[in-house]
Amino acid sequence: MIEKVKTIFSTILHLAARVSVLEHENRGLYQVIELQKKKGRQGVRLNLAGEANKGLINCYSPGKVVKAREYQEEKERLRIVEEEAKLERKIQRAANALRNKQEKAKRAADREAKAVQKQLAGEVELAAKRAPKKQPVSTALKAKKAALVVSTKRKVPSKARRPAKVVAQ
């Protein structure tokens, strides 16, 4: 039993050492990759005319000076055009955001109006169900009701109601 524990312990130590070595190698490889990325980023330095410097001394003739000025002016014009395009995109985004906000508010108002209309329709329908329904009255029932209203007693004039006086003869 003790021998098995010792072998397990030694195996664990061996594996831990191996993992440590592999992690160290990985860190070194990642550092090499980062260095290569940084080297790849370095570009060729341009002179004032936009041409690559080939390790030569910069000597400018009058023609090169004119060319450098034109290059710088073109570069500035492109920068201004790009800034204007950025500003235009920013304005367009703001306009789109405002339009979307208005459309969203309109859709919300439409939904609310439909909900109110639906609620009113439901209330009208409920009121119609609760209201007593009038059933058609037949002419026979109307006639019976009219007959009840007319009294069967005939009115007799007040003079006729007095008993007649008997005259003695």
N, CA, C and O of each residue as an XYZ file, in Angstrom:
676
protein
N       0.819     -1.188      0.000
C       0.000      0.000      0.000
C       0.866      1.257      0.000
O       0.585      2.202     -0.736
N       1.895      1.274      0.803
C       2.793      2.423      0.895
C       3.530      2.606     -0.430
O       3.786      3.740     -0.834
N       3.874      1.529     -1.104
C       4.569      1.616     -2.391
C       3.671      2.278     -3.453
O       4.151      3.068     -4.266
N       2.398      1.960     -3.441
C       1.467      2.564     -4.405
C       1.368      4.068     -4.170
O       1.334      4.850     -5.120
N       1.324      4.466     -2.906
C       1.246      5.892     -2.572
C       2.505      6.596     -3.051
O       2.424      7.693     -3.604
N       3.679      5.976     -2.847
C       4.938      6.574     -3.282
C       4.982      6.727     -4.803
O       5.427      7.758     -5.309
N       4.518      5.697     -5.543
C       4.525      5.793     -7.007
C       3.575      6.884     -7.493
O       3.889      7.622     -8.427
N       2.425      6.979     -6.859
C       1.461      8.031     -7.238
C       2.071      9.403     -6.968
O       1.956     10.309     -7.793
N       2.720      9.557     -5.813
C       3.322     10.829     -5.454
C       4.430     11.202     -6.433
O       4.501     12.350     -6.873
N       5.294     10.252     -6.781
C       6.380     10.548     -7.717
C       5.831     10.867     -9.112
O       6.380     11.719     -9.811
N       4.751     10.189     -9.522
C       4.134     10.469    -10.818
C       3.572     11.891    -10.849
O       3.705     12.598    -11.847
N       2.951     12.295     -9.760
C       2.389     13.652     -9.675
C       3.515     14.677     -9.770
O       3.375     15.671    -10.483
N       4.621     14.460     -9.074
C       5.743     15.393     -9.132
C       6.307     15.477    -10.549
O       6.619     16.564    -11.035
N       6.436     14.332    -11.206
C       6.951     14.294    -12.574
C       6.042     15.086    -13.525
O       6.522     15.863    -14.350
N       4.712     14.876    -13.398
C       3.759     15.577    -14.273
C       3.743     17.082    -13.995
O       3.624     17.882    -14.923
N       3.861     17.470    -12.718
C       3.876     18.891    -12.368
C       5.106     19.558    -12.969
O       5.015     20.679    -13.469
N       6.246     18.892    -12.929
C       7.464     19.463    -13.515
C       7.312     19.604    -15.027
O       7.745     20.600    -15.607
N       6.714     18.631    -15.650
C       6.520     18.671    -17.098
C       5.597     19.828    -17.502
O       5.858     20.534    -18.476
N       4.516     20.010    -16.737
C       3.583     21.114    -17.000
C       4.307     22.445    -16.866
O       4.105     23.343    -17.684
N       5.141     22.585    -15.854
C       5.882     23.818    -15.640
C       6.784     24.117    -16.827
O       6.850     25.261    -17.277
N       7.474     23.114    -17.337
C       8.360     23.304    -18.496
C       7.549     23.725    -19.719
O       7.958     24.632    -20.444
N       6.426     23.092    -19.956
C       5.586     23.422    -21.122
C       5.037     24.850    -21.022
O       4.979     25.563    -22.023
N       4.637     25.263    -19.822
C       4.135     26.632    -19.652
C       5.240     27.641    -19.954
O       4.990     28.676    -20.571
N       6.477     27.332    -19.512
C       7.606     28.230    -19.776
C       7.853     28.348    -21.289
O       8.102     29.442    -21.795
N       7.784     27.241    -21.991
C       7.962     27.250    -23.447
C       6.868     28.077    -24.123
O       7.143     28.855    -25.036
N       5.644     27.904    -23.672
C       4.522     28.668    -24.258
C       4.721     30.164    -24.086
O       4.509     30.934    -25.023
N       5.133     30.582    -22.875
C       5.360     32.008    -22.651
C       6.426     32.543    -23.611
O       6.278     33.634    -24.162
N       7.494     31.776    -23.807
C       8.548     32.192    -24.729
C       8.036     32.307    -26.154
O       8.387     33.250    -26.863
N       7.214     31.363    -26.579
C       6.658     31.411    -27.938
C       5.733     32.610    -28.121
O       5.759     33.260    -29.166
N       4.917     32.904    -27.112
C       4.033     34.076    -27.204
C       4.856     35.362    -27.309
O       4.489     36.269    -28.057
N       5.955     35.449    -26.574
C       6.801     36.644    -26.645
C       7.403     36.796    -28.044
O       7.476     37.906    -28.573
N       7.832     35.687    -28.639
C       8.392     35.738    -29.998
C       7.335     36.219    -30.987
O       7.631     37.036    -31.860
N       6.099     35.716    -30.857
C       5.010     36.136    -31.754
C       4.758     37.632    -31.617
O       4.578     38.319    -32.623
N       4.743     38.149    -30.389
C       4.519     39.575    -30.176
C       5.637     40.412    -30.803
O       5.376     41.459    -31.395
N       6.892     39.944    -30.668
C       8.007     40.674    -31.280
C       7.884     40.710    -32.800
O       8.166     41.732    -33.426
N       7.469     39.606    -33.387
C       7.309     39.580    -34.839
C       6.183     40.502    -35.285
O       6.277     41.145    -36.331
N       5.127     40.566    -34.498
C       4.030     41.488    -34.844
C       4.523     42.924    -34.813
O       4.181     43.719    -35.689
N       5.333     43.267    -33.799
C       5.841     44.630    -33.693
C       6.774     44.960    -34.851
O       6.750     46.080    -35.362
N       7.589     44.006    -35.266
C       8.493     44.236    -36.397
C       7.707     44.465    -37.681
O       8.081     45.303    -38.502
N       6.636     43.736    -37.851
C       5.824     43.862    -39.055
C       5.128     45.201    -39.144
O       4.768     45.645    -40.234
N       4.934     45.848    -38.012
C       4.229     47.132    -37.998
C       5.092     48.269    -38.523
O       4.572     49.273    -39.008
N       6.379     48.119    -38.432
C       7.244     49.209    -38.852
C       7.178     49.363    -40.365
O       7.365     48.404    -41.113
N       6.913     50.573    -40.794
C       6.809     50.830    -42.222
C       8.015     51.596    -42.717
O       8.968     51.848    -41.980
N       7.950     51.951    -43.952
C       9.026     52.720    -44.561
C       8.730     54.189    -44.330
O       7.618     54.653    -44.582
N       9.719     54.913    -43.854
C       9.531     56.333    -43.594
C       9.547     57.084    -44.928
O      10.396     56.857    -45.790
N       8.576     57.986    -45.057
C       8.465     58.758    -46.294
C       9.065     60.137    -46.087
O       9.066     60.672    -44.979
N       9.564     60.690    -47.151
C      10.064     62.065    -47.067
C       8.907     63.030    -47.304
O       7.757     62.601    -47.388
N       9.186     64.297    -47.409
C       8.143     65.313    -47.557
C       7.348     65.160    -48.842
O       6.194     65.583    -48.906
N       7.948     64.561    -49.868
C       7.269     64.404    -51.148
C       6.479     63.101    -51.202
O       5.856     62.798    -52.220
N       6.497     62.330    -50.124
C       5.750     61.086    -50.105
C       6.492     59.931    -50.725
O       5.892     58.897    -51.018
N       7.792     60.085    -50.932
C       8.603     59.031    -51.516
C       9.371     58.326    -50.401
O       9.665     58.919    -49.364
N       9.686     57.068    -50.626
C      10.401     56.307    -49.613
C      11.832     56.793    -49.499
O      12.500     57.064    -50.497
N      12.295     56.898    -48.234
C      13.699     57.230    -47.999
C      14.517     55.966    -48.169
O      14.235     54.951    -47.533
N      15.494     56.017    -48.994
C      16.303     54.821    -49.253
C      17.658     54.937    -48.578
O      18.647     54.382    -49.057
N      17.704     55.659    -47.466
C      18.970     55.813    -46.773
C      19.838     56.867    -47.419
O      21.013     57.006    -47.081
N      19.270     57.602    -48.337
C      20.020     58.647    -49.006
C      19.878     59.956    -48.247
O      18.934     60.142    -47.479
N      20.787     60.823    -48.460
C      20.701     62.139    -47.842
C      19.626     62.917    -48.585
O      19.546     62.888    -49.813
N      18.811     63.606    -47.817
C      17.724     64.364    -48.426
C      18.253     65.670    -48.990
O      18.591     66.593    -48.249
N      18.317     65.733    -50.287
C      18.674     66.962    -50.985
C      17.486     67.322    -51.869
O      17.008     66.514    -52.666
N      17.034     68.541    -51.704
C      15.858     68.947    -52.455
C      16.230     69.968    -53.517
O      16.788     71.026    -53.226
N      15.909     69.625    -54.740
C      16.058     70.568    -55.841
C      14.780     71.393    -55.896
O      13.796     71.032    -55.250
N      14.765     72.482    -56.643
C      13.536     73.278    -56.741
C      12.342     72.450    -57.237
O      11.216     72.662    -56.787
N      12.577     71.528    -58.141
C      11.485     70.681    -58.635
C      10.939     69.772    -57.543
O       9.732     69.550    -57.450
N      11.848     69.243    -56.712
C      11.407     68.381    -55.607
C      10.647     69.185    -54.561
O       9.700     68.679    -53.958
N      11.051     70.429    -54.340
C      10.357     71.290    -53.372
C       8.921     71.525    -53.839
O       7.989     71.455    -53.037
N       8.738     71.804    -55.133
C       7.395     72.017    -55.681
C       6.576     70.735    -55.535
O       5.410     70.767    -55.144
N       7.203     69.624    -55.853
C       6.518     68.337    -55.749
C       6.131     68.049    -54.291
O       5.042     67.537    -54.032
N       7.013     68.373    -53.341
C       6.729     68.153    -51.916
C       5.567     69.035    -51.464
O       4.703     68.592    -50.707
N       5.548     70.299    -51.935
C       4.440     71.201    -51.569
C       3.110     70.674    -52.111
O       2.099     70.652    -51.409
N       3.139     70.252    -53.372
C       1.905     69.703    -53.965
C       1.443     68.473    -53.207
O       0.248     68.293    -52.974
N       2.381     67.634    -52.823
C       2.031     66.423    -52.057
C       1.410     66.796    -50.711
O       0.408     66.210    -50.302
N       2.010     67.773    -50.025
C       1.495     68.199    -48.725
C       0.115     68.849    -48.870
O      -0.764     68.626    -48.038
N      -0.077     69.649    -49.917
C      -1.384     70.269    -50.156
C      -2.440     69.205    -50.441
O      -3.560     69.294    -49.937
N      -2.093     68.202    -51.242
C      -3.019     67.110    -51.550
C      -3.363     66.330    -50.282
O      -4.511     65.948    -50.053
N      -2.347     66.112    -49.479
C      -2.545     65.399    -48.221
C      -3.496     66.183    -47.307
O      -4.382     65.598    -46.685
N      -3.312     67.495    -47.227
C      -4.171     68.350    -46.405
C      -5.599     68.362    -46.962
O      -6.569     68.302    -46.206
N      -5.717     68.439    -48.310
C      -7.045     68.429    -48.919
C      -7.763     67.115    -48.611
O      -8.953     67.121    -48.295
N      -7.052     65.993    -48.699
C      -7.654     64.690    -48.383
C      -8.087     64.616    -46.920
O      -9.119     64.028    -46.597
N      -7.277     65.225    -46.032
C      -7.628     65.238    -44.615
C      -8.915     66.040    -44.392
O      -9.790     65.628    -43.632
N      -9.015     67.180    -45.061
C     -10.213     68.019    -44.916
C     -11.443     67.297    -45.472
O     -12.512     67.320    -44.862
N     -11.283     66.654    -46.635
C     -12.396     65.906    -47.226
C     -12.834     64.785    -46.284
O     -14.029     64.542    -46.111
N     -11.863     64.106    -45.680
C     -12.200     63.017    -44.753
C     -12.926     63.545    -43.522
O     -13.877     62.925    -43.046
N     -12.476     64.704    -42.998
C     -13.165     65.306    -41.845
C     -14.583     65.708    -42.210
O     -15.507     65.510    -41.421
N     -14.766     66.276    -43.411
C     -16.113     66.642    -43.850
C     -16.999     65.400    -43.982
O     -18.175     65.420    -43.619
N     -16.413     64.323    -44.507
C     -17.183     63.081    -44.636
C     -17.562     62.540    -43.253
O     -18.674     62.050    -43.057
N     -16.641     62.632    -42.307
C     -16.944     62.198    -40.936
C     -18.075     63.031    -40.352
O     -18.999     62.502    -39.733
N     -17.990     64.349    -40.557
C     -19.030     65.239    -40.047
C     -20.371     64.916    -40.697
O     -21.402     64.886    -40.025
N     -20.354     64.674    -42.014
C     -21.587     64.329    -42.739
C     -22.186     63.026    -42.193
O     -23.397     62.925    -41.999
N     -21.317     62.024    -41.946
C     -21.809     60.759    -41.384
C     -22.389     60.968    -39.991
O     -23.398     60.363    -39.629
N     -21.743     61.827    -39.219
C     -22.235     62.114    -37.872
C     -23.614     62.785    -37.932
O     -24.517     62.440    -37.168
N     -23.759     63.737    -38.840
C     -25.052     64.418    -39.012
C     -26.109     63.419    -39.470
O     -27.238     63.432    -38.981
N     -25.737     62.552    -40.413
C     -26.680     61.550    -40.924
C     -27.115     60.597    -39.816
O     -28.292     60.250    -39.718
N     -26.160     60.172    -38.977
C     -26.510     59.289    -37.860
C     -27.469     59.978    -36.901
O     -28.422     59.366    -36.417
N     -27.210     61.270    -36.625
C     -28.091     62.015    -35.727
C     -29.487     62.146    -36.336
O     -30.490     62.008    -35.636
N     -29.548     62.412    -37.640
C     -30.849     62.533    -38.316
C     -31.583     61.188    -38.298
O     -32.788     61.135    -38.052
N     -30.845     60.101    -38.560
C     -31.465     58.774    -38.521
C     -31.967     58.444    -37.124
O     -33.047     57.875    -36.964
N     -31.184     58.801    -36.114
C     -31.598     58.537    -34.737
C     -32.868     59.320    -34.406
O     -33.777     58.788    -33.769
N     -32.932     60.571    -34.833
C     -34.118     61.385    -34.578
C     -35.327     60.816    -35.305
O     -36.413     60.725    -34.733
N     -35.139     60.428    -36.581
C     -36.242     59.859    -37.350
C     -36.724     58.554    -36.712
O     -37.927     58.315    -36.607
N     -35.777     57.714    -36.288
C     -36.158     56.454    -35.630
C     -36.914     56.717    -34.340
O     -37.874     56.017    -34.016
N     -36.470     57.740    -33.600
C     -37.149     58.076    -32.343
C     -38.578     58.539    -32.619
O     -39.506     58.158    -31.906
N     -38.753     59.367    -33.662
C     -40.089     59.840    -34.012
C     -40.975     58.684    -34.472
O     -42.143     58.603    -34.091
N     -40.417     57.791    -35.292
C     -41.197     56.643    -35.757
C     -41.583     55.748    -34.592
O     -42.694     55.219    -34.546
N     -40.671     55.582    -33.660
C     -40.950     54.761    -32.488
C     -42.072     55.384    -31.660
O     -42.962     54.681    -31.180
N     -42.024     56.710    -31.495
C     -43.075     57.402    -30.755
C     -44.410     57.281    -31.484
O     -45.451     57.096    -30.853
N     -44.381     57.386    -32.815
C     -45.611     57.267    -33.597
C     -46.194     55.864    -33.469
O     -47.402     55.701    -33.300
N     -45.318     54.838    -33.551
C     -45.806     53.456    -33.394
C     -46.389     53.244    -32.007
O     -47.395     52.552    -31.849
N     -45.755     53.839    -30.998
C     -46.271     53.704    -29.637
C     -47.644     54.372    -29.519
O     -48.555     53.834    -28.888
N     -47.780     55.550    -30.135
C     -49.071     56.251    -30.105
C     -50.134     55.438    -30.851
O     -51.276     55.344    -30.401
N     -49.755     54.851    -31.992
C     -50.700     54.021    -32.746
C     -51.131     52.814    -31.926
O     -52.311     52.467    -31.889
N     -50.164     52.173    -31.267
C     -50.501     51.015    -30.426
C     -51.448     51.423    -29.300
O     -52.400     50.710    -28.981
N     -51.167     52.590    -28.701
C     -52.005     53.060    -27.608
C     -53.415     53.371    -28.113
O     -54.403     53.051    -27.452
N     -53.501     54.002    -29.303
C     -54.817     54.326    -29.865
C     -55.590     53.044    -30.173
O     -56.792     52.966    -29.916
N     -54.907     52.045    -30.721
C     -55.577     50.773    -31.011
C     -56.042     50.110    -29.728
O     -57.125     49.526    -29.682
N     -55.219     50.198    -28.675
C     -55.599     49.600    -27.398
C     -56.835     50.290    -26.829
O     -57.743     49.633    -26.320
N     -56.861     51.623    -26.919
C     -58.027     52.374    -26.413
C     -59.261     52.026    -27.240
O     -60.347     51.827    -26.696
N     -59.081     51.954    -28.572
C     -60.207     51.608    -29.447
C     -60.717     50.208    -29.131
O     -61.925     49.977    -29.094
N     -59.821     49.301    -28.911
C     -60.209     47.920    -28.588
C     -60.935     47.877    -27.249
O     -61.925     47.164    -27.091
N     -60.428     48.653    -26.283
C     -61.070     48.690    -24.972
C     -62.478     49.271    -25.080
O     -63.416     48.758    -24.471
N     -62.619     50.353    -25.866
C     -63.943     50.954    -26.035
C     -64.902     49.986    -26.726
O     -66.071     49.889    -26.353
N     -64.402     49.274    -27.730
C     -65.246     48.304    -28.419
C     -65.688     47.209    -27.450
O     -66.832     46.758    -27.487
N     -64.776     46.793    -26.590
C     -65.125     45.780    -25.594
C     -66.161     46.293    -24.610
O     -67.082     45.569    -24.230
N     -66.005     47.555    -24.195
C     -66.972     48.136    -23.262
C     -68.344     48.281    -23.916
O     -69.369     48.030    -23.281
N     -68.359     48.686    -25.185
C     -69.641     48.813    -25.894
C     -70.300     47.451    -26.018
O     -71.506     47.316    -25.815
N     -69.516     46.458    -26.347
C     -70.054     45.105    -26.488
C     -70.586     44.596    -25.153
O     -71.637     43.957    -25.099
N     -69.860     44.882    -24.081
C     -70.301     44.454    -22.757
C     -71.578     45.179    -22.359
O     -72.485     44.575    -21.787
N     -71.653     46.476    -22.661
C     -72.858     47.245    -22.345
C     -74.041     46.718    -23.149
O     -75.165     46.667    -22.650
N     -73.786     46.328    -24.389
C     -74.857     45.795    -25.219
C     -75.350     44.464    -24.660
O     -76.542     44.164    -24.730
N     -74.455     43.680    -24.116
C     -74.872     42.400    -23.539
C     -75.673     42.611    -22.263
O     -76.619     41.874    -21.990
N     -75.293     43.621    -21.479
C     -75.961     43.868    -20.200
C     -77.305     44.565    -20.371
O     -78.182     44.420    -19.519
N     -77.483     45.310    -21.443
C     -78.730     46.052    -21.658
C     -79.873     45.066    -21.873
O     -79.710     44.049    -22.547
N     -81.047     45.381    -21.286
C     -82.177     44.475    -21.478
C     -82.581     44.466    -22.947
O     -82.669     45.504    -23.602
N     -82.814     43.302    -23.416
C     -83.189     43.162    -24.825
C     -84.688     43.348    -24.954
O     -85.463     42.730    -24.224
N     -85.088     44.184    -25.866
C     -86.513     44.397    -26.108
C     -86.973     43.351    -27.095
O     -86.425     43.180    -28.184
N     -87.983     42.678    -26.666
C     -88.545     41.677    -27.565
C     -89.692     42.306    -28.333
O     -90.391     43.165    -27.796
N     -89.893     41.913    -29.534
C     -90.976     42.518    -30.313
C     -92.325     42.210    -29.653
O     -92.610     41.078    -29.260
N     -93.122     43.238    -29.550
C     -94.438     43.097    -28.926
C     -95.467     42.836    -30.025
O     -95.544     43.570    -31.010
N     -96.236     41.800    -29.842
C     -97.225     41.473    -30.868
C     -98.416     42.419    -30.756
O     -98.612     43.051    -29.718
N     -99.208     42.519    -31.816
C    -100.375     43.405    -31.811
C    -101.441     42.897    -30.853
O    -102.240     43.679    -30.338
N    -101.458     41.599    -30.612
C    -102.446     41.051    -29.676
C    -102.156     41.550    -28.275
O    -103.076     41.914    -27.542
N    -100.873     41.571    -27.891
C    -100.519     42.080    -26.566
C    -100.824     43.557    -26.461
O    -101.292     44.018    -25.421
N    -100.568     44.307    -27.517
C    -100.880     45.733    -27.501
C    -102.376     45.949    -27.319
O    -102.802     46.836    -26.578
N    -103.151     45.147    -27.988
C    -104.605     45.284    -27.882
C    -105.064     44.972    -26.468
O    -105.921     45.674    -25.931
N    -104.508     43.923    -25.850
C    -104.895     43.578    -24.475
C    -104.559     44.707    -23.524
O    -105.347     45.046    -22.641
N    -103.373     45.293    -23.712
C    -102.982     46.386    -22.828
C    -103.909     47.582    -23.026
O    -104.300     48.233    -22.057
N    -104.253     47.867    -24.252
C    -105.144     48.993    -24.525
C    -106.525     48.736    -23.925
O    -107.161     49.673    -23.443
N    -107.000     47.502    -23.940
C    -108.309     47.171    -23.389
C    -108.320     47.349    -21.882
O    -109.338     47.729    -21.305
N    -107.198     47.079    -21.247
C    -107.132     47.229    -19.803
C    -107.177     48.688    -19.411
O    -107.684     49.022    -18.341
N    -106.674     49.538    -20.225
C    -106.643     50.950    -19.894
C    -108.050     51.533    -19.938
O    -108.383     52.379    -19.109
N    -108.860     51.116    -20.857
C    -110.225     51.635    -20.972
C    -111.064     50.987    -19.877
O    -111.109     49.765    -19.743
N    -111.724     51.839    -19.102
C    -112.530     51.259    -18.008
C    -113.851     50.737    -18.575
O    -114.375     51.255    -19.561
N    -114.349     49.740    -17.949
C    -115.586     49.133    -18.418
C    -116.799     49.868    -17.881
O    -117.889     49.712    -18.431
N    -116.661     50.638    -16.861
C    -117.782     51.392    -16.310
C    -118.044     52.574    -17.210
O    -117.131     53.209    -17.737
N    -119.311     52.844    -17.366
C    -119.680     53.999    -18.155
C    -119.992     55.119    -17.206
O    -120.591     54.936    -16.146
N    -119.585     56.229    -17.606
C    -119.872     57.364    -16.747
C    -121.305     57.819    -17.034
O    -121.744     57.960    -18.175
N    -121.976     58.030    -15.951
C    -123.355     58.486    -16.074
C    -123.375     59.938    -15.636
O    -122.712     60.297    -14.663
N    -124.120     60.775    -16.333
C    -124.162     62.172    -15.920
C    -124.665     62.260    -14.480
O    -125.428     61.410    -14.023
N    -124.230     63.289    -13.786
C    -124.548     63.411    -12.362
C    -126.047     63.534    -12.119
O    -126.527     63.080    -11.080
N    -126.779     64.111    -13.007
C    -128.221     64.212    -12.828
C    -128.853     62.836    -12.932
O    -129.837     62.560    -12.245
N    -128.368     62.060    -13.685
C    -128.944     60.733    -13.871
C    -128.653     59.866    -12.672
O    -129.361     58.887    -12.441
N    -127.682     60.177    -11.939
C    -127.346     59.334    -10.805
C    -128.288     59.571     -9.633
O    -128.458     58.690     -8.790
N    -128.900     60.744     -9.569
C    -129.788     60.997     -8.426
C    -131.039     60.163     -8.559
O    -131.592     59.968     -9.642
N    -131.439     59.704     -7.460
C    -132.674     58.906     -7.556
C    -133.854     59.835     -7.897
O    -133.932     60.976     -7.442
N    -134.664     59.351     -8.628
C    -135.827     60.144     -9.051
C    -136.782     60.322     -7.839
O    -137.023     59.389     -7.073
N    -137.279     61.485     -7.711
C    -138.184     61.739     -6.589
C    -139.559     61.210     -6.953
O    -140.070     61.379     -8.061
N    -140.076     60.611     -6.027
C    -141.406     60.060     -6.242
C    -142.412     61.146     -5.864
O    -142.341     61.724     -4.780
N    -143.314     61.403     -6.739
C    -144.327     62.442     -6.489
C    -145.546     61.745     -5.893
O    -146.002     60.730     -6.420
N    -146.048     62.258     -4.852
C    -147.214     61.652     -4.214
C    -148.472     62.094     -4.932
O    -148.610     63.274     -5.255
N    -149.330     61.242     -5.171
C    -150.551     61.551     -5.866
C    -151.686     61.374     -4.970
O    -152.830     61.588     -5.373
